[in-house]
Amino acid sequence: MLLADFGASCVKIVVMCIAIISALGHLGISTASMVAVFGAATAAVSLSAYSSLSHFVAGIMLLSNPPFAQGDEVRNADTTG
C-alpha cells in the first residue's frame, strides 16, 4: 500500500504542476521560464536524491525477487541460520 500511495502522490503533484502551468498560459503569462525553472529544480532534486532512490529501488527489487526461500541455510561470518 505504501508504494501505491507514493505513486499516487507523485502523479498528483505532476498533474497539479501541469494544470497550473497550463492555466497561467491561458491567462497570457509566459510559461517558458517557469518550465525551465521546474526542469532545473527537478534535475537538482533527482541528482541529490540519487543515492536514496537507488536504495529504494534495490529494496523494491528485493521484495519482488527474494534471494532466499523459506528453509534455505544462510551463513554470515559466525552466524548460521
Secondary structure, 3 states (H helix, E strand, C coil): CHHHHHHHHHHHHHHHHHHHHHHHHHCCCCCHHHHHHHHHHHHHHHHHCHHHHHHHHHHHHHHHCCCCCCCCCCEECCEEC
